[in-house]
Amino acid sequence: MANRRPRPATRPARRSGSAPKSAGTAKPGRPARTSSASTGSTGATATQGRPGAEAVETPAGARPTPGPVRPSRIPPTLYAAAAVAALEALAGLGVGGWLTVEAVVQHPVGLAIAASAGVFVLAIGVGLGFLAWGLFNGRRWSRGPTVATQLIMLPIGWEFLSGATTAAGVVMLVAAVLTLGLVLAPPSTAVFRG
């Protein structure tokens, strides 16, 4: 007990621009990070977290998060799929809004059913818009729901081919087949697998 060193009352504050802890040290169970290059003016360093990973630009003091190597840019097929999905979303929002307003204004016998059908189509439009955003940004989670939605649209479009809804059925079928082809194209698949 007599050999204890007195502890300082306060610790010196670490400045925000100060250098991070030694880049060569590693936590237990993790490989050591090594600094391979630095930029003089911004203080950013390129670090490499594990073998086979690409160097990632990070600001000084920030922890790099090496992830899987993905293609650097989104292919045109994915942008086109996002555009078609966005058009489907706009159509869903328009039709859903129209169905909801029509149900409220005309007061049909089945008001609850008519209004809920409009709200359901509105929700589909919002969901398709969210999926279009995911496709546009190359988000992995957007592929499965997009494919499922387009597969569901195929029999609905087929059913719409008879009677006064023939044009809507043709548009739905063309949009579904086009989106499926674009999302499942090899360049698009490479982004999702990367």
Buried (B, 14 or more C-beta within 10 A) or exposed (E): EEEEEEEEEEEEEEEEEEEEEEBEEEEEEEEEBEBEEEEEEEEBBBBBBEEEBEBBEBEBBEEBEBEEEBEEEBBEBBBBBBBBBBBBBBBBBEBBBEBBEEBEEEEEEEEEEBBBBBBBBBEBBEBBBBBBBBBBEBBEEBBEBBBEBBEEBBEEBEEBBEEEEEEBBEBBBEBBBBBBBBBBBEEBBBBBEE
